[in-house]
Amino acid sequence: MLRTRIVTAVVCLALFLAALFLFPPIGWIGFCTATLGVAAWEWGALAGLTVAARHVYGVLVAAAFFLAESLGGAPKDGFQLPLDVYYAGALFWVIVAPLWLWQRPRVAQTLMLIVGVVALVPAFAAAVDLRGDAGPARLVAVLAIVWISDSAAYFVGSAFGRHKLAPSISPGKTWEGVLGALVAVGIYAPVWVGVGGPASLPERLNRGAEGALWFTGILIGLAVVGMIGDLFESLIKRQAGVKDSGTLLPGHGGILDRIDAPVAMLPVAVLVFMK
């Protein structure tokens, strides 16, 4: 199983980086659209749709996204979609999702499908805008926040984890893992600045030591939002009675299982990093 997970991860990373660095803008939009369509198809399954209805839901979400991104005209203030899309996504992950994790409601299917759009679309729109604003390297640097956070949480939690974070939602996660993740991201922040220089900071934070301190806090905050996304998807799967969101990725499950943290983090990150 470990070998399968590693092979799948390497292949997925290679495909992602190839699309990110080599595809023209319309090709990158197409890649994001296809991934969004699969993610929406999996969300439809978690919402209890039939197989045929899942296909319709996935195609409709993906088609609307592609049309908005490719036919929306010139970006306004750097954003291809209205800024309200990102505010809606950010508010969902920062306010609604934590309350959902606390109350754990079971909502009607129609509302679940609406939530799927609010949860998924802003993240993929952010991936398009972040790449278009500052190039592929900026998007990789932003995504590295959750990659580092997830890896540190896993290794620290496996080695030292004693206190469960949310045993009824995701029994494997521990508070020690959370602490390890936040420390790792806190270390990543000065590395980011050291490699990219002051210009790599958002303009409003390019103010010496104080700005760098705020930047570290922001990255840690983004890592926390990613953890909320991870827990939220685990709760939705538990309520749906499934272990994984799908079977597309051998050893990993579905697309949603791999992008749960970035989906939550990206709508917030785009508001921070876009010029």
N, C-alpha and C positions, 0 to 999 in steps of 0.2 A: 504493500500500500504506500509506503513512504517513497519508494522509487517512482510509482505512478504519479504521486502528488508532485514530485520534483520535475518529472518530465513534462507534465501538464503545465506547471508553472513556468518552466523555461519556454515552452512553445507559445503560451499566451503572452508572456512578456516580449518575446521576439516579434510576434505579430503586432502587438500594441506599439512598440517602439518603431517598427518599420512604417506603420501607418502614420504615426505622429511626426516622424522626421522626414519621410519621403513623399507622402501624399500631398498633392496640391490642396488648397483650401476646400474645394468642393469634394475632393476625395476624403478628406478628414471628416467633413460633415456627413458623408455617406457612411463612413466607418462608425461614427457615433450614432447615426440613425439605426444602423443594423443592430448594434449592441443594445440600444434603447428598445428596439422592437422585441428582442429576445427577453430583455429584462421585464418589459411590460407583459409579455406572454407568460412568464413565470409568475408575475404578480397576479395575473388573472387566475392562475391555478390556485394560488394561496387564497384568493377571494372566493373560490368555489365555482368558477365558471366551467362550463363544459368545454371539451376540447375545441369544438368549432367556435364557440364564443371567445375563447382565449385568442384564437387566431385573429378574429375580427378586432378585438381590443388591441392586440399588439400591432396590427397593421395600421389601425386608425391613429394610435398614439405616434407611431413612427412616421407615418405619412404627414401628419399635421406638423410634426417637428421639422421634417425635411423641408416642407414648403415654407415654413416660417423662417428657417435658417438660410435657405438658398434663394428664395424669391422675395425676401423682406426688404431688399434695397440696401443702400449704404448704411453701415452701422451708425447709430446715433450716440454721440458721446462715447464711442468705443464699444458699445453694447449692441449686438445684433438684435436681441429681443428686448422688449420693454424692461426697464429696471425693476418694475413691480414684480416681474417673474422671480427675480432673485430675492427680493424682500419676502415674497410669499414662501419661497423655499427655506430661507433662513429662519423666518418666524416659526415655520412648522418644526424644524429640527431643534431650535433653541428653546421653544416654549411648548408647543403642542406635543411633540414626541416624549419629552420628559414627563409631562402630565399623563400621557397615554401609558407610559411604563409604570407609573404610580397607580393609576386607577384600573388599568388593564380591561377596558370595555370591549365588548363584542358588538360591533356595529353592523348595520345593514350592508348588504353586498354592494349596493349602488354607492354608498359613502366610501366603501373600501376602494372601489374603482377610481373615484375622484381623488382619494388620498394617494393612490398610485401615481396619478398624473402630477400632483403637487410634489410628491417625494422624488420622482425620477426625472422629470423634464428639466427642472432648473439645473440639476447636476450636469447633464449632458450639454445644455446650453452654455454652462460655465466652462466646460472643457473646450468648446469651440471658441469662446471669447478669450479665454486665457491664452490659448495658442495664438490666436490672431493678434492679441495685444502686444505680447512680448516674446513670441516664438516658443518652440517646443520645450526649450530648456526650462522656462519658467513653470510650465505645467508639470514637468517631471519633478522640479524642486518642490512644488506644492504637494503633489501626490506622495512624495517621499515622506511627508509628515506622517501619513497613515501607515506607510510601509514600515517605517522605523518604529512607530508606536505599536503596531500589531506584533512585530517581531520581538521587541523588548518585552511586551506584556506576556507573550508566549514563553519566552525563555526564563524570565524572572519568575513568572507564575509557576512554571514547571519546577523550578529549583527551590523556590522559597514560599510558594503560595500556601497559606494556612487559613485565611479568612475569605470566605466566599463573598463575591460581589453581589450576585443576584442568583442564588441557587435555584429558585423556581423558574428562572428564565434561561439562564446559561450556566449550568453547574461548574463548568471548567474555568470560568473567569474568577480571579481573586483580586482583593485590594492590593496585595503585594505586586501583582502584575500591572495594575493601574499605576502604582507609584513608579515602577520600573519604566513604564512607557513614558510617563511625564518627565522623568529625569533624562531619558534618552532624547526626547524632543527638545528639552532645555539645552542639552549639549549640541544638538543639531543646529540650533539657531545661530550661535556664533560661528559655527563652521560655514553655514550658508553665507553669512556676511563676509567671512574671511575669504571664501572662494569667489564670491560675486562682487565684493566691494560694496561701498556705501550705495552705489547706484542700484544694487539689487533690492534695496529696501523700498517699500512704498514711499513716495515723495514726502508725505506728511510725517514719516518717521525717520527721515534722513537728517537726524539732528544730534549726532554724536552719541555719547554714552546713554543719555536718557532715551533716545530713540531706539537704540539697540536693546535696552531693557524692556521697553514697551513691545518691541518686536518679539522678544523671547516669550513674553506673556501671551501675545496673540497666537504664536505657534502652539503653545501649550493649550490655549483655549480651543484652537482648531482640532487638536488631537482629542480633546474631550468631546467635541461635537461628533467626531468620527466614532468614538466609543458609544455614544448615544445611538448612532445609526446602526452599529453592530448589534447592540442589545435590542433595538426596536425590531430589526429583521428577525432576530431569534424569537422574540415574543410573537410576531405574526406567524412564523412557522409553527411554533408550539400551539397557538390557537387553531391553526389549520390541521394540526395533527401529523405533521411531516417533519423529517429530520433535515432534509435539504430542500432548497427551492426548486431544484431540477437535477438532471443527470447529464447535462451537456459536457461538463468538465470532469473527466475521470479522476477520482481521488479527491475532488473538491466539492462536487455537487453541481449547483447551477451558477449562472452568471450573477444572480443576486447575492449568492454566498460569498463571492469574491469582491463585489463592489459595494457592499453595504456601508462601510465606513467612508469611502470617497463620495458616495452619493449624498451623504449627510454633510460632509465637510465642504465640498466644492461650492455650493451656493453662498456659503458664508465667506469662503476664501476669495471668491471673485469680487465681492464688495470691498475686500481689504486691498487686493493687489492690482485691480484694474486702475489704469492711469486716469 
